[in-house]
Amino acid sequence: MASHGIRDRVAIVGMGCTPFIENWGKGLDDLMIDASNEAYASAGVVKDDIDAYWFGTAQSAMSGIALARALQLQNRPVTRVENYCATGSEALRQAAYAVASGAYDLVMVVGAEKVKDTGYQGLNAFPIPNDGTARTLTAAAMFSMIVPAYGHKYGVADETMRSVLTHIAAKNHFNGARNSRAQFRKEITAEQIEKAPKMAGTLGVFDCAGVADGAAAAIVCRAEDAHRYTDTPIYVKALSFVAGNGSGLIDPSYDYTTFPEIAACAVDAYAQAGVTNAREQVAMAEVHDCFTPTELVLMEDLQFSERGTAWQDVLDGLFDLDGALPVNPDGGLKSFGHPVGASGLRMMFEAYLQLRGEAPPERTIGSLAAGRKLALTHNLGGYPGEMVSFISLLGAERD
Amino acid sequence: MRGIISWGTYLPYRRLDRSQISAFIGQGGGRGTRTVASFDEDTTTMGVEAARLALRGIDTSRHSGPDALMFGTALPAYADRTNATAIHAALRLPPEIPAFDMGASVGSATGALRMGLSTIGDRLIVLSDMRTGLAGSADEAAGGDGAAAFVIGEGDAVVAEYLGGASVTEEFLDRWRAPGEIRSKVWDDKFSEITYVKAGRRAYAAALTAAGVTAEQVDLVAVAAPTARIGSALAGKLGAVKVVDDLTATVGATGAAQPGLVLANALEQASPGQIIALAVCADGAEVMVLRATEAIARFQPARSLAAQLDSGAPLAYGRFLSWRGMIDVEPPRRPEPARPSGTAAARSGDWKFGFVGSRDTTDGTVFMPPSRVSFDGTRTDEMEPAPMADVVGTIATFTVDRLAYSPSPPIVFAVVDFDGGGRLPIELTDTDADEVAIGGRVEMTFRRLFTSDGIHNYFWKGRLIRG
């Protein structure tokens, strides 16, 4: 894969993030206004300072007008971005490239989703006219197929697999309980997780991400300008994206224990950032834990664990808040909630807080103090066999 | 020599024990079982299944297959548009072969069989029906669902030669149902019985004369009638050596499918040289007389009626009521599917109806749905059709979706690897959640996934191969 990357050429200098909740009282416009105003304030800029906008929403609105009208932008370019659940990350990727190209000096990325106006459970894609032969399964069902496949391939007993998934769910709820913006702020016990009603396969309610409304925003400029806006800019080390060709759905050699799109994306991202040993070099990761088995497999695709060993690392606490490589210190999709267009930026928001030393003490990770320097965000969309993958690496220091 | 070249029968997998009915609703029911079309079946899909088996049974060295398709049912899935065209598409018959619906009554469906036997040309006759009524009604308990199909033509592939037949047409009020009604009504059972027995005897005598055989020469009589009582009353008056089981105790009275099912039941038992008479009571009577040929000795139905009678699984009466729309069950809180696009469906007809994927002519990769571009992206339009409907596969992994929309949740779903190449993640039907396992074998079946805006969304599902 040929990508040059834009390591250390752009920086995030301000961010905002609304609470992710079932927000019956606020519409899409309210959420975008709240996240944007927080981001302007954090960078110490006003609306007029921003040259261009990228607006990510999966299906809450169409076109840049939705953002321009909500914020009453004055003759600014606004690009609406959609790339499944990686929409927010993709919006930032495009904005960062525009800045790196020199086309603009200061840009803003807004990701937002108003999920809970549908009246339905879970996430629902709007129907594109089709021949009626497409699958109609839920995401939970598609990802649940990982569980028997992984256990079978690596000889992990059903009860052990259950303990691994339970550990992931409990960890993310533990972290989310320490996050005032998270949708679910309660620690939950193994017993609660394992006795929850089943949704699909062996996955229960607590194996599934929360579904919430929310918005997040980021202000991006060239790295050399970053100190004009803040003393603690966050530098973009890598931005990688892979859109899968859907081959896993029809290729009998695909075994549902890995996401090849993500493994390829990770190789590219680490090359861009100069990472040679992710397990030892990455300080924290915000990953797309849409379902507990997704997070398990991601630990291997992101090279944090050798193939077939992530389940052991999970049980050993490697990815816990106090572990060597904390994963989803903000609670992840699991307990922070998943407003699709906002989630990718929400992940960066946690990296931004942790790298700047602004996370509250009760969920400040120890790995940065221990000398690790990089935060990773990973955002996927789609299903096993057919997905898009985004990975960023961020750092507080410019090499 | 003209007659039956091949036949196929289809009984849906689910069986309702009639004793459940009175226990639940306080009336109706009875002894024995009836077949129940699944929530994703209709007369068209059952017709497809029977016709697939009939086509599979053709001795292709002796017969080239049908040149016309005629479909008879009393419960057509569509009015105004032809239902036989969906069967035609699922069977991948060439466009030059016409496909017609024959009325919407038992008598007209029987007429398709009679006309097929007594006229010219190579015919595929498909008879299919679903019978139900209000909860606790006689039709609900005594009815049944199923389909039968016959390939009819000339030559030494004929397994049962048509000797002759006769009709007695009667305009009288036996049963009736206005289009769109969920139940048929009956004027008077006794009146029907007397009228049918009289018409049936008359037609039987005339048919034997036309066939040039005496009553003593008839070895097997198959009777199809609106009720078991009428059928046995007529059978008792025909003086036949052997009356074959009319299937009413196990399958039920299957309306337009019943003449085909009881005839198939007789054919499965027939030895070369035996004379078979089929008597049908429907708005009068039709009688057809056939003689089994030497070829019947080597004919093996692709899936025998006897084997299908022995398989099947029980269905709870409550679920039966929900499948038939008599009880509305709370659906998952998910959006109902949008109607399929007519134009998109037309473009993908080979896939949607025929289950034809594409096979890369260079590396053999099978694409489902078909692809124009090779796996590695380097070659375009170097594909050949890959017909997959009759290919079986193995479950690579599976899940049960309790949240997704389905007319009958939960959805049992598997990733199926087809023998000889090709993979498709697909819904399984006629399969309980606790039956599915990695390594299980799966065959394909044509189903109605859902109906939206009055459009029936037909496509294929997997079905466990048992035993």
Interface residues (C-beta under 8 A of the other chain):
Chain A: T118 G119 Y120 Q121 G122 N124 P127 P129 N130 D131 G132 T133 R135 T136 L137 T138 A140 A141 M142 S144 M145 P148 A149 H152 K198 M199 A200 G201 N245 S247 L249 I250 D251 P252 Y254 D255 Y256 G385
Chain B: P332 R333 R334 P335 P337 A338 R339 P340 S341 A344 A345 R347 S348 W351 K352 V366 F367 M368 P369 F375 G377 A396 T397 F398 T399 V400 D401 R402 L403 A404 Y405 S406 I411 F413 V415 D417 G421 G422 R423 L424 P425 I426 E427 I438 L449 N457 Y458 F459
